[in-house]
Amino acid sequence: MMAKEKNCTLLDGGLGRELKRIGAPFQQPEWSALALMQAPEKVLEVHQSFIAAGAQVITTNNYAVVPFHIGEQRFLEQGSTLTELAGKLAREAAGETIRVGGCLPPLSGSYRPDLFDSELASTAYPMIVKALEPYVDIWQAETISSLDEARAVARALDGSDKPLWLSFTLMDDLDLAQPCLRSGESLSAALDVALEVHASALLFNCSLPEIISRAMTELGPLRDARAPDLEIGGYGNTFTPRKSDAEANGVFADMRSEVSPSHYADIVADWKSHGATIVGGCCGIGPDHIAALASDIS
């Protein structure tokens, strides 16, 4: 299999839903940030469970440490401290052998490019970077919905020598002629920006796994022709399709029971057949899914 011919990096799965599953404090609007505030030991437990399943890179649990989730005032007062705690916990779990990805999340809610605030980004992203810098090996810009959002993340990393993995979320519509970002912008344009900001990897996350398969089919040849050294990959979710006008993280999204570990592993194998070398899972993808991917990669 291609996964065995190339070095394939295995990410962890969805921290938020796994925290909820094991009984950590979990509610809206704080989402996964609540565990940082009230039960950080649960965050450490989830990191350790994904490592035990075979993850080679784990992501810091600060996705919800943003004004949208914890409120503007609490973000100003506690955002840096909570983000640093997320970095410390991931580093403690990872030790010296597992890499840590520093999460650079959407600041104004997932899947909503219309809510992107460039002024907020100019202050919030540098704070997040400063808090995580001592603990991470890679920068993971996650669930990015638009090219403007991607560029804002990259500006905050100016001067950092750590690689940037730029991960976009895709429109959850299998009827589209071609897959595209939540903003409607093309995969070719996303590749342009990845090259513009000197990203080391272009990924797709928090989208239907089937959509990511279509994106890999389109992106693979584009990458091969224009940037053969750029890694590509993805980490899908188990959510039902999310419409473009959905309230960002306003409710607990329904999960697709058919996305079992074996089913997900089959889909990820398709990504790898089109050149993906970085794979893992997002919301609803747990340690059992990651273990199935690890078995396929080993």
C-alpha positions as CSV (number, residue, x, y, z in Angstrom):
1,M,0.0,0.0,0.0
2,M,1.1,3.6,-0.6
3,A,1.0,4.2,3.2
4,K,3.8,1.7,3.6
5,E,5.8,3.0,0.7
6,K,5.8,6.6,2.0
7,N,6.3,7.8,5.6
8,C,2.8,8.5,6.8
9,T,2.4,10.7,9.9
10,L,-0.5,9.8,12.2
11,L,-2.3,12.5,14.1
12,D,-4.6,12.2,17.1
13,G,-8.4,12.4,16.9
14,G,-11.1,14.8,18.2
15,L,-10.2,16.1,21.7
16,G,-13.6,17.7,22.4
17,R,-15.9,14.8,21.8
18,E,-13.4,12.4,23.5
19,L,-13.4,14.7,26.6
20,K,-17.2,14.5,26.6
21,R,-17.2,10.7,26.2
22,I,-15.0,10.1,29.2
23,G,-17.1,12.4,31.4
24,A,-14.9,15.6,31.5
25,P,-16.7,18.9,32.2
26,F,-18.2,19.7,28.8
27,Q,-20.9,22.2,27.8
28,Q,-21.6,25.0,25.4
29,P,-20.3,27.7,25.0
30,E,-17.0,26.7,26.6
31,W,-16.8,23.3,24.8
32,S,-13.4,21.7,25.3
33,A,-12.0,24.7,27.1
34,L,-14.1,23.8,30.2
35,A,-11.9,20.8,30.9
36,L,-8.8,23.1,31.0
37,M,-10.6,25.2,33.5
38,Q,-12.1,22.5,35.8
39,A,-10.4,19.2,35.1
40,P,-7.0,19.5,33.3
41,E,-6.2,15.9,34.3
42,K,-8.9,14.8,31.9
43,V,-7.1,16.6,29.1
44,L,-3.9,14.8,29.9
45,E,-5.9,11.5,30.0
46,V,-7.2,12.1,26.5
47,H,-3.8,13.0,25.1
48,Q,-2.4,9.8,26.6
49,S,-5.2,7.7,25.2
50,F,-4.5,8.9,21.6
51,I,-0.8,8.3,22.1
52,A,-1.5,4.8,23.3
53,A,-3.6,4.3,20.1
54,G,-0.6,5.2,18.0
55,A,-0.8,8.9,17.4
56,Q,2.6,10.4,16.4
57,V,1.5,14.0,16.7
58,I,-1.0,15.3,19.3
59,T,-2.7,18.7,19.2
60,T,-2.9,21.2,22.1
61,N,-6.4,21.5,23.6
62,N,-6.9,25.2,23.1
63,Y,-9.3,25.1,20.1
64,A,-12.1,26.6,22.3
65,V,-9.9,29.1,24.2
66,V,-11.1,31.9,22.0
67,P,-13.5,34.8,22.5
68,F,-16.3,33.0,20.7
69,H,-16.3,30.2,23.3
70,I,-15.2,31.7,26.5
71,G,-16.2,35.3,26.0
72,E,-14.2,38.4,25.2
73,Q,-13.5,39.4,28.8
74,R,-12.5,36.0,30.0
75,F,-10.3,35.6,26.9
76,L,-8.5,38.9,27.8
77,E,-8.1,37.8,31.4
78,Q,-7.4,34.1,31.1
79,G,-6.8,33.3,27.5
80,S,-3.0,33.3,27.7
81,T,-2.9,31.3,30.9
82,L,-5.3,28.7,29.6
83,T,-3.5,28.4,26.3
84,E,-0.2,27.9,28.0
85,L,-1.8,25.2,30.2
86,A,-2.9,23.4,27.0
87,G,0.6,23.5,25.7
88,K,2.1,22.2,29.0
89,L,-0.4,19.3,29.2
90,A,0.3,18.2,25.6
91,R,4.1,18.4,26.2
92,E,3.8,16.4,29.4
93,A,1.8,13.7,27.6
94,A,4.1,13.7,24.5
95,G,7.5,13.5,26.3
96,E,10.4,13.5,23.9
97,T,9.2,11.0,21.3
98,I,5.8,12.4,20.3
99,R,5.5,15.7,18.5
100,V,3.1,18.4,19.6
101,G,1.0,20.5,17.2
102,G,0.1,24.0,18.5
103,C,-3.5,24.6,17.7
104,L,-4.3,27.9,15.9
105,P,-8.1,27.8,15.8
106,P,-10.9,29.9,14.3
107,L,-11.5,32.9,16.6
108,S,-15.1,33.6,15.8
109,G,-16.6,30.1,15.5
110,S,-16.1,27.1,13.2
111,Y,-17.3,27.0,9.6
112,R,-18.1,30.7,9.4
113,P,-15.8,32.7,7.1
114,D,-18.3,35.5,7.3
115,L,-17.5,36.0,11.0
116,F,-13.8,36.3,10.5
117,D,-12.5,39.5,12.2
118,S,-9.1,40.6,11.0
119,E,-8.6,43.1,13.8
120,L,-9.2,40.4,16.4
121,A,-6.9,38.1,14.5
122,S,-4.1,40.7,14.6
123,T,-4.0,40.6,18.5
124,A,-5.4,37.1,19.4
125,Y,-3.2,35.0,17.2
126,P,0.1,36.5,18.4
127,M,-1.0,35.9,22.0
128,I,-1.8,32.2,21.2
129,V,1.6,31.8,19.5
130,K,3.5,33.3,22.4
131,A,1.7,31.1,24.9
132,L,2.3,27.9,23.0
133,E,5.8,28.5,21.5
134,P,7.8,26.8,24.3
135,Y,5.8,23.6,24.1
136,V,5.1,22.8,20.5
137,D,7.0,21.4,17.5
138,I,4.5,22.3,14.7
139,W,1.9,25.0,14.2
140,Q,-1.5,23.5,13.2
141,A,-3.8,26.1,11.8
142,E,-7.1,24.2,12.1
143,T,-10.5,24.4,10.6
144,I,-9.6,27.5,8.5
145,S,-12.5,28.6,6.4
146,S,-11.0,31.2,4.1
147,L,-7.8,32.4,2.5
148,D,-7.9,35.7,4.5
149,E,-8.0,33.6,7.7
150,A,-5.1,31.5,6.6
151,R,-3.0,34.6,5.9
152,A,-3.8,36.1,9.3
153,V,-2.6,33.0,11.0
154,A,0.6,33.1,8.9
155,R,1.3,36.7,9.8
156,A,1.2,35.8,13.5
157,L,3.9,33.2,12.9
158,D,6.3,35.6,11.3
159,G,9.8,34.9,12.7
160,S,8.9,31.4,14.0
161,D,11.1,28.6,12.6
162,K,8.6,25.8,13.3
163,P,6.7,24.3,10.4
164,L,3.2,25.4,9.6
165,W,0.5,22.9,8.7
166,L,-2.3,24.8,7.1
167,S,-5.6,22.9,7.4
168,F,-8.8,24.1,5.8
169,T,-12.4,23.0,6.4
170,L,-14.4,22.2,3.2
171,M,-18.0,22.8,2.2
172,D,-20.1,19.7,3.3
173,D,-21.9,19.3,0.0
174,L,-21.3,16.2,-2.0
175,D,-23.4,17.6,-4.9
176,L,-20.9,20.4,-5.7
177,A,-19.1,20.0,-9.0
178,Q,-15.8,20.5,-7.2
179,P,-14.9,20.6,-3.5
180,C,-14.2,24.0,-2.1
181,L,-13.4,25.8,1.1
182,R,-16.3,27.0,3.3
183,S,-15.8,30.4,1.8
184,G,-16.4,29.0,-1.7
185,E,-12.7,29.6,-2.6
186,S,-11.0,26.8,-4.7
187,L,-8.5,24.2,-3.7
188,S,-6.1,25.6,-6.2
189,A,-6.3,29.0,-4.5
190,A,-5.7,27.3,-1.1
191,L,-2.6,25.7,-2.6
192,D,-1.5,29.2,-3.8
193,V,-1.8,30.5,-0.3
194,A,0.0,27.5,1.3
195,L,2.9,28.2,-1.0
196,E,2.7,32.0,-0.4
197,V,3.0,31.5,3.4
198,H,5.6,28.7,3.1
199,A,3.5,26.1,4.8
200,S,5.0,22.6,5.1
201,A,1.7,20.9,4.7
202,L,-1.8,21.6,3.2
203,L,-4.5,19.6,5.0
204,F,-8.3,19.4,5.2
205,N,-10.1,18.8,8.5
206,C,-13.4,18.9,10.3
207,S,-15.3,18.0,7.1
208,L,-17.1,14.9,5.9
209,P,-14.5,12.2,5.2
210,E,-16.0,11.6,1.8
211,I,-15.5,15.3,0.9
212,I,-11.9,15.0,1.9
213,S,-11.6,12.1,-0.4
214,R,-12.8,14.2,-3.3
215,A,-10.4,17.0,-2.3
216,M,-7.5,14.6,-2.2
217,T,-8.4,13.4,-5.7
218,E,-8.2,17.0,-7.0
219,L,-5.3,18.3,-4.8
220,G,-2.9,15.4,-5.4
221,P,-2.2,16.2,-9.1
222,L,-2.1,19.9,-8.4
223,R,0.5,19.4,-5.6
224,D,2.5,17.0,-7.8
225,A,2.7,19.5,-10.6
226,R,3.4,22.7,-8.6
227,A,4.9,21.8,-5.2
228,P,6.0,18.1,-4.9
229,D,7.7,18.7,-1.6
230,L,4.5,20.0,0.1
231,E,2.8,17.3,2.2
232,I,-0.9,16.9,2.0
233,G,-3.5,15.0,4.1
234,G,-6.5,15.3,6.2
235,Y,-8.5,14.5,9.4
236,G,-12.2,14.2,9.0
237,N,-15.1,14.3,11.4
238,T,-18.2,12.1,12.1
239,F,-20.6,15.0,12.0
240,T,-23.7,15.1,9.8
241,P,-23.3,17.7,7.0
242,R,-23.0,21.3,8.4
243,K,-24.8,24.0,6.3
244,S,-23.0,27.2,5.5
245,D,-25.5,29.2,7.6
246,A,-25.3,27.0,10.7
247,E,-24.6,28.7,14.0
248,A,-21.0,28.1,14.7
249,N,-20.8,25.4,17.4
250,G,-24.2,26.5,18.6
251,V,-25.4,23.0,19.4
252,F,-23.9,19.5,19.8
253,A,-23.8,18.3,16.2
254,D,-25.3,14.9,15.4
255,M,-22.8,12.2,14.8
256,R,-22.8,9.6,12.0
257,S,-22.8,6.1,13.6
258,E,-21.7,4.5,10.3
259,V,-18.2,6.1,10.5
260,S,-16.8,3.1,12.5
261,P,-13.0,2.6,12.9
262,S,-12.9,0.2,10.0
263,H,-15.1,2.3,7.8
264,Y,-13.0,5.4,8.5
265,A,-9.7,3.5,7.9
266,D,-11.0,2.5,4.5
267,I,-11.7,6.1,3.6
268,V,-8.3,7.3,4.9
269,A,-6.7,4.5,2.7
270,D,-8.3,6.3,-0.3
271,W,-6.7,9.6,0.8
272,K,-3.3,7.9,1.0
273,S,-3.8,6.4,-2.5
274,H,-4.0,10.0,-3.7
275,G,-0.9,11.2,-1.9
276,A,-1.9,12.0,1.6
277,T,1.0,11.5,4.1
278,I,-0.5,13.2,7.1
279,V,-3.7,11.6,8.4
280,G,-5.8,11.5,11.6
281,G,-9.2,12.5,12.9
282,C,-11.3,15.4,14.1
283,C,-14.6,15.6,16.0
284,G,-16.0,12.2,16.8
285,I,-12.9,10.3,15.8
286,G,-11.7,8.6,18.9
287,P,-8.8,6.4,20.0
288,D,-10.3,3.3,18.4
289,H,-10.3,5.0,15.0
290,I,-6.7,6.1,15.5
291,A,-5.7,2.6,16.5
292,A,-7.3,1.3,13.2
293,L,-5.3,3.8,11.2
294,A,-2.1,2.9,13.1
295,S,-2.6,-0.8,12.3
296,D,-2.9,0.1,8.6
297,I,0.2,2.3,8.7
298,S,2.5,0.0,10.6
